[in-house]
């Protein structure tokens, strides 16, 4: 049975996901199956009749049978640095060939550090040796060992792991860059204050039946309709909304609302508001009585379109949170909020 680890570790993101920029840099042995499979979406598939020249084809990372001392390891660069809070070491479809034990170490280094230098880095054991179950998601809570940029998965002594997830909190920083189309409109000094890779976080919404909240501020453009935030069909009065905590306080100068792939189910209109509430709890922001300030007045949306708004934005002060309201319901692929970081004057 599949466990929704993302839901169990609510509020955390998979820092290691390939879609987030994570990469399996090196493994000492990947004889049966390559390390890149570790960070792919899903849990991996099993094809009973699929074989390669090396042996059985497996959707994961699998080393050969070890005949001497030692163990196997894989070094992973996280998509962005962050604090790792939980791990999912998934041995799906690895039954008679899973590793009996695993441990995980972490370190902080520049993203372009060569593997040879990473091997000699100061690694901290964030998960000591733990027993792994075959064909299972093995979930572990992790203490806070500080901000990490790289992890090393150690398996003892050998075997196969289908997927590896490192759930945590993004360390705030301006890691994300606008794509070619947005770069033509973004002015010097403006950064995406809402981006997940910069430390933004969706903290609450009215509904996320068809697409989870964090999809809205995920890296890149969605690959399909399932890659956005989408609510169920509203059958009564009202409208849907989502609240995003910005990576840092800042003044929003350019907003992008992207309805890519949403054609018969995009919202008719949308509106963006903001508040300045540094350090506020999610419940205080979502259900509190703060006075939300208008950033983008209610505007018409079109299907499968990137909408950019600059002249339409109100002259607002720095904000810490934004609320995107959609009328009455539907799907938004991405929300980008480019602006200038900075606190309000005391």
Phi and psi in degrees as a GROMACS rama.xvg file:
@    title "Ramachandran Plot"
@    xaxis  label "Phi"
@    yaxis  label "Psi"
@TYPE xy
-79.9892  135.058  UNK-2
-103.944  132.961  UNK-3
-80.9334  85.9988  UNK-4
-62.7301  -33.2206  UNK-5
-60.8345  -35.2643  UNK-6
-75.4504  -38.8182  UNK-7
-61.2445  -44.7096  UNK-8
-95.6889  58.2886  UNK-9
-57.2656  141.474  UNK-10
87.027  -5.44787  UNK-11
-107.948  157.793  UNK-12
-121.362  154.11  UNK-13
-78.3288  98.1457  UNK-14
-64.9931  -23.2261  UNK-15
-93.2243  -7.78386  UNK-16
-57.2861  139.185  UNK-17
-59.4251  -36.8648  UNK-18
-66.0527  -19.2988  UNK-19
-93.4273  -4.39983  UNK-20
105.455  1.11329  UNK-21
-67.738  151.832  UNK-22
-148.261  133.142  UNK-23
-81.8966  106.048  UNK-24
-78.6  -39.7923  UNK-25
-161.441  148.09  UNK-26
-139.885  144.871  UNK-27
-73.5781  -19.9282  UNK-28
-154.604  128.359  UNK-29
-143.225  49.419  UNK-30
-61.534  -46.0346  UNK-31
-91.1191  -32.7556  UNK-32
-155.304  140.995  UNK-33
-76.5269  153.157  UNK-34
-65.2482  -27.8848  UNK-35
-61.0869  -24.8539  UNK-36
-63.2245  -26.1794  UNK-37
-55.231  -35.4911  UNK-38
-104.634  7.35442  UNK-39
-72.4889  162.086  UNK-40
-66.1506  166.722  UNK-41
72.5862  -168.613  UNK-42
-109.642  1.08081  UNK-43
94.0654  153.612  UNK-44
-117.896  164.86  UNK-45
-126.212  122.359  UNK-46
-111.868  104.873  UNK-47
-56.4096  -34.1179  UNK-48
-103.798  13.1648  UNK-49
-92.4334  122.819  UNK-50
-134.653  156.194  UNK-51
-121.665  179.71  UNK-52
-64.4728  -21.1009  UNK-53
-85.8534  -21.7505  UNK-54
143.148  -149.826  UNK-55
-66.4031  130.758  UNK-56
-72.774  129.47  UNK-57
-132.788  142.077  UNK-58
-92.658  81.7434  UNK-59
173.594  -165.758  UNK-60
-104.454  124.436  UNK-61
-139.822  125.798  UNK-62
-94.696  164.998  UNK-63
-72.8885  171.377  UNK-64
-72.911  125.157  UNK-65
-82.3478  132.753  UNK-66
-112  8.23124  UNK-67
-142.728  -168.133  UNK-68
-70.8888  167.845  UNK-69
103.753  -174.433  UNK-70
-150.464  170.452  UNK-71
-102.121  155.489  UNK-72
-151.102  154.507  UNK-73
-136.75  130.335  UNK-74
-96.3929  130.14  UNK-75
-122.527  129.135  UNK-76
-93.9065  124.643  UNK-77
-67.4368  155.184  UNK-78
-60.1877  -42.2212  UNK-79
-144.238  153.139  UNK-80
-62.0145  148.769  UNK-81
-170.327  176.187  UNK-82
-95.9251  115.122  UNK-83
-79.9068  127.151  UNK-84
-115.542  -19.4707  UNK-85
-158.911  153.534  UNK-86
-129.813  147.101  UNK-87
-127.037  108.316  UNK-88
-104.803  100.156  UNK-89
-97.0438  119.016  UNK-90
-102.465  29.2125  UNK-91
-51.8514  128.895  UNK-92
72.488  -3.89109  UNK-93
-97.418  103.637  UNK-94
-109.738  -61.044  UNK-95
-93.8919  9.93477  UNK-96
-138.39  23.0712  UNK-97
-86.9528  157.25  UNK-98
-74.5307  135.405  UNK-99
-67.322  -29.7023  UNK-100
-139.648  157.591  UNK-101
-148.638  155.047  UNK-102
-138.884  162.769  UNK-103
-135.697  135.835  UNK-104
-119.646  159.697  UNK-105
-138.389  157.228  UNK-106
-152.863  169.271  UNK-107
-121.281  126.864  UNK-108
-154.056  165.495  UNK-109
-61.1341  144.092  UNK-110
-61.3628  -21.9181  UNK-111
-99.9974  16.4446  UNK-112
-63.8708  126.707  UNK-113
-61.293  150.367  UNK-114
-57.8044  -36.1382  UNK-115
-60.2207  -37.9502  UNK-116
-76.9833  -33.7113  UNK-117
-62.5316  -35.9721  UNK-118
-57.7468  -31.8488  UNK-119
-96.429  4.50373  UNK-120
-69.6304  167.917  UNK-121
-84.8188  98.7091  UNK-122
-90.6011  139.958  UNK-123
-112.212  130.799  UNK-124
-76.5814  110.332  UNK-125
-95.4527  -19.2734  UNK-126
-138.394  110.384  UNK-127
-66.8382  170.849  UNK-128
-49.8953  127.083  UNK-129
-130.697  146.066  UNK-130
-70.4653  141.436  UNK-131
-111.452  140.943  UNK-132
-91.325  144.943  UNK-133
-72.7875  150.169  UNK-134
54.673  36.3648  UNK-135
-142.444  155.762  UNK-136
-82.9045  116.431  UNK-137
-99.5578  108.578  UNK-138
-103.176  135.519  UNK-139
-138.06  130.893  UNK-140
-81.9586  142.43  UNK-141
-122.374  135.417  UNK-142
-68.6142  162.399  UNK-143
-80.7665  112.088  UNK-144
-107.127  16.7752  UNK-145
93.2043  -176.748  UNK-146
-75.4259  129.768  UNK-147
-117.717  149.245  UNK-148
-116.02  -22.926  UNK-149
-137.098  146.927  UNK-150
-125.741  152.223  UNK-151
-124.601  116.144  UNK-152
-89.7499  118.725  UNK-153
-105.853  129.812  UNK-154
-117.159  142.896  UNK-155
-125.764  121.848  UNK-156
-88.8354  -22.3696  UNK-157
-161.97  -173.948  UNK-158
124.7  -158.064  UNK-159
-128.016  139.787  UNK-160
-125.78  128.515  UNK-161
-75.3074  -51.468  UNK-162
-142.657  151.319  UNK-163
-130.471  125.742  UNK-164
-122.651  138.059  UNK-165
-125.13  96.1721  UNK-166
-84.6361  134.774  UNK-167
-168.681  -164.707  UNK-168
-113.467  129.614  UNK-169
-66.4625  133.498  UNK-170
-74.8051  120.617  UNK-171
-54.8993  138.778  UNK-172
172.176  162.386  UNK-173
-95.2783  73.1094  UNK-174
-84.8971  -35.8968  UNK-175
-80.7257  146.848  UNK-176
-123.043  143.052  UNK-177
-64.5145  149.053  UNK-178
-75.4081  -177.464  UNK-179
-60.27  -41.627  UNK-180
-68.7872  -44.7871  UNK-181
-69.712  -33.798  UNK-182
-60.5464  -25.8589  UNK-183
-69.3028  -19.7381  UNK-184
-109.482  -22.2209  UNK-185
-75.9939  131.511  UNK-186
-93.8768  158.575  UNK-187
-53.201  137.021  UNK-188
89.3099  -9.49468  UNK-189
-92.1953  136.119  UNK-190
-130.748  161.729  UNK-191
-79.6025  101.015  UNK-192
-68.845  -19.9297  UNK-193
-98.292  -14.6086  UNK-194
-58.054  137.789  UNK-195
-59.1967  -39.0514  UNK-196
-71.4966  -15.5551  UNK-197
-95.5975  -6.58359  UNK-198
113.036  3.17569  UNK-199
-67.9934  158.861  UNK-200
-153.284  129.499  UNK-201
-77.319  122.319  UNK-202
-109.393  -10.15  UNK-203
-178.112  154.582  UNK-204
-156.594  166.475  UNK-205
-75.0448  -28.7414  UNK-206
-169.393  144.75  UNK-207
-146.655  46.9241  UNK-208
-63.197  -42.8718  UNK-209
-100.863  -14.4436  UNK-210
-158.16  128.204  UNK-211
-65.4806  159.064  UNK-212
-58.4284  -48.1573  UNK-213
-65.7111  -15.4538  UNK-214
-56.4351  -31.6273  UNK-215
-60.4771  -32.1279  UNK-216
-120.213  20.8816  UNK-217
-71.3306  163.639  UNK-218
-65.9826  153.65  UNK-219
64.8858  -170.518  UNK-220
-99.9635  148.702  UNK-221
-60.1534  148.677  UNK-222
-90.1831  -16.6495  UNK-223
-163.493  -179.113  UNK-224
-64.1846  -29.9041  UNK-225
-70.8667  -7.33813  UNK-226
-90.2343  6.65113  UNK-227
-113.846  -172.703  UNK-228
-99.4729  124.957  UNK-229
-140.279  133.589  UNK-230
-97.1242  162.971  UNK-231
-72.4511  170.222  UNK-232
-70.6369  125.519  UNK-233
-81.5344  126.793  UNK-234
-107.292  4.05986  UNK-235
-137.98  -167.484  UNK-236
-70.4137  169.035  UNK-237
102.667  -170.804  UNK-238
-153.452  167.937  UNK-239
-99.4336  160.191  UNK-240
-155.186  162.384  UNK-241
-146.611  141.156  UNK-242
-112.981  130.78  UNK-243
-119.668  128.841  UNK-244
-85.7127  122.86  UNK-245
-69.0634  156.073  UNK-246
-62.3176  -31.4881  UNK-247
-158.738  155.232  UNK-248
-58.457  143.994  UNK-249
-173.679  165.876  UNK-250
-98.7832  122.238  UNK-251
-83.1518  125.632  UNK-252
-113.339  -24.7669  UNK-253
-143.726  127.947  UNK-254
-117.455  138.671  UNK-255
-120.442  128.194  UNK-256
-119.701  112.209  UNK-257
-108.247  120.86  UNK-258
-103.82  28.4908  UNK-259
-50.4052  132.711  UNK-260
73.9897  -12.7595  UNK-261
-91.1896  107.637  UNK-262
-115.488  -54.2938  UNK-263
-97.2456  8.39363  UNK-264
-141.874  23.7637  UNK-265
-83.1751  154.886  UNK-266
-67.6069  150.823  UNK-267
-70.8475  -44.0138  UNK-268
-142.382  167.922  UNK-269
-147.187  165.318  UNK-270
-148.083  146.668  UNK-271
-124.589  131.729  UNK-272
-127.265  164.606  UNK-273
-144.383  159.862  UNK-274
-138.095  160.846  UNK-275
-112.02  105.315  UNK-276
-144.571  66.657  UNK-277
-60.646  133.092  UNK-278
77.7071  3.61772  UNK-279
-70.805  145.802  UNK-280
-72.8108  151.842  UNK-281
-53.1611  -41.88  UNK-282
-65.1323  -33.2759  UNK-283
-65.4539  -35.8893  UNK-284
-77.5083  -46.1941  UNK-285
-71.1683  -43.7205  UNK-286
-115.937  4.29632  UNK-287
-73.7465  179.919  UNK-288
-106.494  26.7664  UNK-289
-63.8635  151.187  UNK-290
-87.6956  107.47  UNK-291
-74.5881  137.047  UNK-292
-100.072  138.949  UNK-293
-71.7741  128.479  UNK-294
-107.13  -51.4412  UNK-295
-123.316  114.399  UNK-296
-60.8766  159.618  UNK-297
-56.7979  124.432  UNK-298
-130.09  156.388  UNK-299
-77.6002  141.962  UNK-300
-114.382  159.366  UNK-301
-121.921  160.664  UNK-302
-70.0088  142.697  UNK-303
48.7521  50.3801  UNK-304
-138.585  143.32  UNK-305
-90.6216  114.684  UNK-306
-101.611  124.434  UNK-307
-112.585  135.024  UNK-308
-130.424  121.194  UNK-309
-127.518  -56.4834  UNK-310
-65.5982  -23.4109  UNK-311
-78.346  -15.5336  UNK-312
-74.7214  141.475  UNK-313
-74.0733  154.859  UNK-314
-75.5072  91.885  UNK-315
-103.233  161.198  UNK-316
-84.0602  174.998  UNK-317
-57.2213  144.741  UNK-318
-124.618  158.027  UNK-319
-112.646  -24.0298  UNK-320
-138.263  149.167  UNK-321
-128.259  153.558  UNK-322
-124.777  117.613  UNK-323
-95.5612  118.948  UNK-324
-105.173  133.893  UNK-325
-118.71  143.361  UNK-326
-124.307  124.314  UNK-327
-87.9697  -23.5787  UNK-328
-162.262  -170.401  UNK-329
123.641  -157.04  UNK-330
-127.769  138.596  UNK-331
-121.72  129.018  UNK-332
-74.8965  -51.0699  UNK-333
-146.427  147.989  UNK-334
-122.617  123.348  UNK-335
-119.821  133.042  UNK-336
-127.941  93.7449  UNK-337
-86.7386  133.55  UNK-338
-166.236  -169.575  UNK-339
-109.412  119.876  UNK-340
-63.5897  146.039  UNK-341
161.453  143.441  UNK-342
-79.5636  164.975  UNK-343
-74.7357  152.276  UNK-344
-65.2259  141.388  UNK-345
